[in-house]
Amino acid sequence: MTILIKNATIIDPESAFHRQKKDLLIENGKFKEINTTISNSDKYQIVEFDNLYISSGWFDMSVSFGEPGFEERETIANGLLTAAKSGFTAVALQPNCFPIADNQAAIAFAKNKSTGSATQIFPIGALTKNSEGKDLAELFDMKNAGAIAFGDYNKNLNNANLMKIALQYTQDFNGLVLAFCEDENVKGNGVANEGISATKLGLKGIPALAEELQIARNLFILEYCGGKIHFPTISTKKSVELIREAKTKNLNVTCSVSTHHLTLNDKALQEFDTRLKVSPPLRDEETRKFLLEAVLDGTIDAITSDHNPIDIEHKKMEFDLAKNGTIGLESAFGALLGVLPLELVIEKLTFARNIFGIEKPKIAVGEKAEITLFDPDIKWTFTKDSIQSKSKNSAFLGTNLTGKPLGIYNNNTLILNK
């Protein structure tokens, strides 16, 4: 397949064509020519939009698909199509399926299911067996099968000694530990951010302290024994400050934040809408603005949609009983452009490759073509009709967005969002 992309503004600071409008000819999955004008041919499939931009392919570092075990929430095939139409050429798949992905067979299964897809899967293996926090899983075997990191999705590892052993063990093969932080005893029965909104609504609060205690503990362990640690979906001011301080000590630490924590606050819970029940909980407006500042100053390394489909039976129920999670792939780009500048959004949606040690695609002649196509100026409303996912539990339903992914090209496959 030979594809000619017409009049595309390239956003890639590492490319010689950054901020330039070019035609791009792609043949057999590689850039054959990049020029101001390339003549059309009957042999080419022409891709042209009124306001087309392209960048290197976006990477979402935290998605859940359900399969195997929870196919009613999402299948891998539909999840990958959703990711492609949302602008993502690669996703890191969480291990929270059934059974938990805690062995090399489960990692191989996920990778094999993505064979031939435009969007690639990079599996995350569970850190502990069955994500129960008692014994380490088969980390080295999973790495050999293709796992890029190890973590128990949205589960805190209570055993400090086991965290120490994990950080020590993974150093032998340069492994990365993901440490979701939320002290279960401090959290208690909390379901929303501890603060004015939760009090007014009569909801039990989750203190910021629940996250911060575990961040501090894990950083002490990291400083003691070395290793690499990533804190996913941090959500408090003190968490940011602790990680910022750790970076000044040259500890090998990175962190990410979710799209919804950058764009929504706990006042959105006024209607007890369970689509807004997430983990960690939405914080107050002051914290949301602080998280944005931490993205701007580089303390927060990456942004994830934290895409987590939940079936209606576990979402449409009392707020206290509903499962945590929101889908986020389809709305991530448009939501982020409402609070951050375009080039920074692209940087934070691609930076996860650096965290996982995955080579970033290049926009240059002779290189493999792995790109995202988008229009940063389209204004649209996110409705149920906008959702490709099987589950519809989006925190952004009814939200007016600016900026929309138009599709991707990867693995010699073009997927357009039409």
Residue, then its C-alpha position, 0 to 999 in steps of 0.5 A: m500500500t502506498i499512501l500520500i498524505k497531503n498538506a500535513t503540519i508536522i509536530d515533532p521537535e526532533s524532526a527536521f520538518h517540525r512545524q512545517k506543512k508537507d506532503l508525505l509519501i509512505e510506501n511499504g510502511k516507510f517514509k519514501e519522500i517528504n516534500t513541500t509538494i508531491s504529485n498525486s498518482d492513481k497508484y496512491q491512496i490520498v489522505e487529505f483533510d482541511n486542517l491536518y496535523i501529524s506527529s509521531g504515534w501517541f502511546d498510552m501507558s495505562v489501558s485496560f481491555g478486560e479480555p480474557g475474562f471480562e470481555e463484556r467490558e472490552t475485547i482486545a480487538n475492539g480495544l485496539l480499534t478504539a485506541a487507533k481511532s483515538g490516535f494511539t499507535a501503541v498502548a501499555l496493557q494493564p494485567n487486570c484481566f481474569p486470570i490476572a496476567d502474572n505469567q509468561a503465557a498471559i503476556a504472550f497471549a496479549k501480544n499475540k492478540s495484537t498481531g496484525s493490528a495498527t495499534q501495538i500492545f506492550p503488556i504490563g505484567a502483574l508485580t505479585k501473583n494474582s495481584e494479591g501482594k503476597d509473593l512476587a510473580e514470574l517477573f523475569d519470565m514475563k520480561n522474556a515474553g515481552a512484558i515492559a514493566f510490572g505492577d498490580y493495577n490500582k492496588n497498593l503493595n502493603n508489604a514494604n519488604l516485598m517492594k524492596i525485594a522487587l526493586q532489588y530483583t528487577q535491577d538484574f534485568n533493568g526492570l521497571v516497577l509500577a507502584f500505585c500508592e494508596d494506603e488501604n487503612v488510611k483510605g478505609n471506606g472512602v469513595a471520594n476526595e476528603g474535602i468540602s465536596a465529599t462532606k456536602l454530599g455525605l460521601k466518605g472521604i479519601p485523604a490525600l495522606a493515603e497516597e502520600l504516605q505510600i509515595a514517601r515510603n516507596l521513595f525511601i525504599l528506592e533510595y535505600c536499594g536502588g532500582k527503577i520505579h514509576f508512580p502511575t496516576i498521582s493525584t496530590k500536591k505532596s505527591v508531586e513535591l516528594i517526587r520532585e525532591a527525589k528527582t533532585k537526588n537523581l533517584n530513578v523515578t518517573c510519574s504520570v497523571s490521568t487526563h481526568h485529574l488534569t481536567l476535572n475536580d470533585k465538584a463534578l460529583q454533585e449528581f452522584d454520577t458514578r462515571l466520575k468515580v475513579s481511583p485515585p479520586l478526583r481532587d479539588e480545584e486547587t490540586r487540579k491546577f497544581l497538577l497542571e503546573a507540575v506537567l508544565d514544569g516537567t515534574i510529571d513525565a507523562i499523561t495517560s487516559d487511564h482507560n478502564p472500561i466497566d460494564i453497566e452492571h458494576k457502574k450504574m448503581e449506588f455511588d458507594l458500591a460502583k466500581n472505580g474507572t472511566i474510559g478515556l481513550e476517545s476523549a483524551f486529546g480533546a480534553l487535554l487541549g482545553v488545559l494545555p498547549l498543543e506541543l506539550v500535549i503531544e510530548k506528554l502523550t508520547f513520553a511514556r516510550n522513554i519511561f519503558g525504554i521503547e524507541k520513539p518513531k521518527i518522521a524522516v525519509g527511510e524510517k518506519a512510518e508510525i504517526t498520529l493524524f489529528d486536527p487541533d482546532i475542531k470543536w465537538t461534543f463528546t456523546k455516546d455516539s463518539i464512543q467506540s468502546k464496548s463500555k460507555n462509562s466515560a467521565f466526559l459524556g456531554t463535554n464540549l471539546t476542542g481538538k480531535p484525532l483523525g486516525i493513525y498509520n502504523n504497521n503498514t495499516l491506515i485507520l481513519n476516524k470517520 
